[in-house]
Amino acid sequence: MKQSDYNKLKPVIAKLSEVEEISIQDVMKLTDKSRTTAWRYMQILIDCGAVELTGNTIIESLKLYLKKK
């Protein structure tokens, strides 16, 4: 993950250290960004293997789960 991405995701990463799952609405609130930007942030975490995506096709119900090591 690039340093600039990490800096953008700090609030999300901090929240994931407290909880095991996070929704796109949570990411939007934590970062004060639009749904599209929040989804991009979620995708960064998925791509680097930090979290996995679960849920159905309704975007509001999608959750990211912290991967167990």
N, C-alpha and C positions, 0 to 999 in steps of 0.2 A: 504494500500500500504506500502510495506517495505521501510525503509529509503534509502536503496541502490537503489531501483527502483526510488524513488523520486529524488535522486541525478542525476541519469541518464536522467530523464525526465524533469529536470528543464528548459532547453531551450524550450522544446515543451510546457510545462505548461505556461511559460512566453509568448510565441507566442499566445497561445490560450486565454490569457487575453487581447490580442490586436485585435484578429480576431475571427470570429465565426466558421471558418472551416479551416482544414489543410489537406494536401494530404500526401501520403507516400513520395513523392519527397521532400516536405517541411521538413518532419521529417528526411529524409536522409541528407539534407543540414544542418539542425540545429544541428544534432548530429554527423555529419561526419562518419556515419555508413553505412553498406551495406543495401540493400533492405530487406534482411531477418531479420536483427537486427532491422531495422526501423519498420517492420511489428510486431515483438515481442513487441516493445515499444508501438505501437498502440494498440495491444491486451491487454496490461496491463491497459491502459486507458479505454478500452471497458469493461474489466472484473470488474474494480472497479466502473463502472457506471458513470464515469466522462463525457464520450462522447458516441455518437452512430454512427454507421457505415451506410453510404448510398452510393449508386453507383451501377454500374453493375459488371459483372464478370471480366471485364478487370481491372486488379490490378491498373494500372496507373490512372484510373478514380475514384477510391474509395476515399471518403473524410470522415473525421471524423468531426462531428458537436458537438460543446459544448452543453451539455444538458441545457435547460432552467430550472431554479429552480422555 
